[in-house]
Amino acid sequence: MKKEIALENLKLLTKILGRKFWLDCGTLLGAVREKDFIEHDTDIDVGMLEEEWEDKYLALFENEGFKIKVLGPRNYGMQISMKRKDVKTDIFLYFKEGGERFFACWLNKGQFLEDIIKMSYPAYHVEQLEILKFKGEIYNVPSDYQKFLTQRYGDWSKVDKQFRWDTSPKNIK
């Protein structure tokens, strides 16, 4: 991944979404553990509460040069996958389910509900955010982000070269 383009894309996310998103998944892991993007990571990951998403954002991202794919249905697990200057960005919308929030990753381009992989966390992690300085900018991160990372990765302080996004997370439901 081209880090300078990734930073440009994060700044564009901030321009369009304001402070409504947080660093998530591998981007959060890199920001915390390595103070950088993970060397072998291939995309930017951010999260956002589902109820804060507005469809008008799609046109705003397109105007900034992003090519967009929407995966999954709007009312259950929608994920926005975008690419600009060969750097992919995923926006994971977090849906409320009881006392938890989940986001969806989709197999087979999100065509069928059985293709959903749900990642679930206690809701407080993403309903109350903290801030973290990353690459000279301030970004939102989940509250108690070290515990948040542990719930996904287990011992996140060590590099796991066998980690697979679709089978390895500890919080798959």
Secondary structure, DSSP 8 states (H G I E B T S, - for coil): --HHHHHHHHHHHHHHHTTSEEE-HHHHHIIIIISS--TT--EEEEEEEGGG--THHHHHHHHTT-EEEEES-TTTT-EEEEEETTEEEEEEEEEEETTEEEEEEESGGG-SGGGEEEEEEETHHHHSEEEEEETTEEEEEETTHHHHHHHHHSSTTS--TT--TTT--TTB-
